[in-house]
């Protein structure tokens, strides 16, 4: 019984991470409508209930920058050099598209849930 | 962009500096300084946050806990590399398919060439054992080459963002038809292995009579009774003839790896070809007039004449029985095919009778 519960918990954790991973880019782009550096971005996302570990977030920021969706610059703040990220013009356009897509998906899911609830 | 924890300025035992140094060893050289500076800046911010909350500096244990949550240095560095797989999920199905085909083809080529070499150099149990023992090395080498090729393909695809494969690069119309009665691949492979085993047995048996006669082979040791040159002249070509059906069955098996099941017509033709090849071989063997002879003195000739007659009778009877069984099998196959094709007509008459 304990083994099957652990298997279910592990499965849930894997599926949960998969679900969150799918939303990550949208969450990061959305949060970067305001300028952040790596640590403050992670804190801001965590404050909104989207905890991401550093090993995933920081390489993602570089990838999005390489794809032209973010721009970054080194600046001194509180006597320390930090790399600040913000949305590029292409990033803003992409965010708008992704939000549209997100709303479409949300509507579809809401319909599916409503239908399934009726059938249940 | 010197950080507080730069490995060049921090004390040698500083835990965070050591962590950053360890990450740096695994980062690509061209981006190492930039990535380390960013990781360092974020790490410092986190440490300062914690220290502000505690109202004091972090001790070594607390630093270690913080770093442990960030994961192992080489894993942190690996996430900054563009390619995360040796062979990724897009390329992997092709790799797996090609690997299986390559291993089967290389196994067939290896054992075929090995058998021919044994036939030329002489067959011994030790040589056969050596050939089989060396096969895993050959298989591993082939698998390594295929893996290296597909790892290079993965590198090219991920680095150059190539769409692999082309989305419209296949035709549904070219998919093979499904036939109701189809042999599964394991059955075909088992048949192949049995066929190859049979050929190997026929190749080795003349030199090791115990494979045919068991313990009774001891009686032949030192005996003057030998196979005639006429029998040897036909024996090896007959063994070679058996490779033809093996080649066809191997081709069918390889084709089935792509999902194509041989049609009933194709299987019938294969069956007819196999039986016919066997019938031709047996017919040629039956044309040999003398199978065994005594090589020795006149006394040996007189002593073993009856034994030669017995061996010859057994051989001829075996060949005739084999020929009859093979011929019967061929006729049976034709008869069944004929019956099946006329079955719809029979069921029509049955229905007519009920009305």
Interface residues (C-beta under 8 A of the other chain):
Chain A: X37 X38 X39 X40 X42 X53 X54 X55 X56 X58 X59 X62 X74 X80 X81 X82 X83
Chain B: X1 X3 X4 X35 X37 X38 X39 X41 X42 X44 X45 X46 X49 X69 X70 X71 X75 X76 X79 X80
